[in-house]
Amino acid sequence: MSQDEKIKFFNHIIESYANYIYNIVYYSVLNEEDTKELVQDIFYKIWKGLDNFKNKSSLKTWIYRITQNHIKNYFRKKKLRKIISLEFLFEEKHMDFEMEENPYPYSIEYLLSKLPEDYRRVIVLFYFEDYDIKEIASILNINENTVKSKLHRAREKLKKLWRLYYET
């Protein structure tokens, strides 16, 4: 691929996948500043890896794997055992969830943060990124029945959390 083709392809990736990557990262780290930094790093890795992309999987799957690997490395470097950071509760943009007139005092980010990482990942892929079961299985390298099971358990946990926070 020539340098001009590479630049054109990379610009297409930025235009088409910036929000996608941002959402995956944000719902993993739940911190705006870290998300911005990680997204920049991921685009750098994508740029460096463009020559290695051989269309063996879809572009979206390839980007997802780069994104997930970068997130895992980020947490490994920080030696964090949890993917959850509750700092976002104190950020200005979330203050509206603490106001009395808001009937829902907890954000979806907060409820998702209470889920284990593997459950949160399938929820985000299924509901936020609109992947089907087969695509999620391919992306995560797991069996379709495992995806269904995790999705079911994640929904059940979210229902319990909803009841805990909103029906008490």
Secondary structure by P-SEA (a helix, b strand, c coil): ccaaaaaaaaaaaaaccaaaaaaaaaaacccaaaaaaaaaaaaaaaaaacccccccccaaaaaaaaaaaaaaaaaaaacccccccccccccccccccccccccccccaaaaaaaccaaaaaaaaacccccccaaaaaaaacccaaaaaaaaaaaaaaaaaaaaacccc
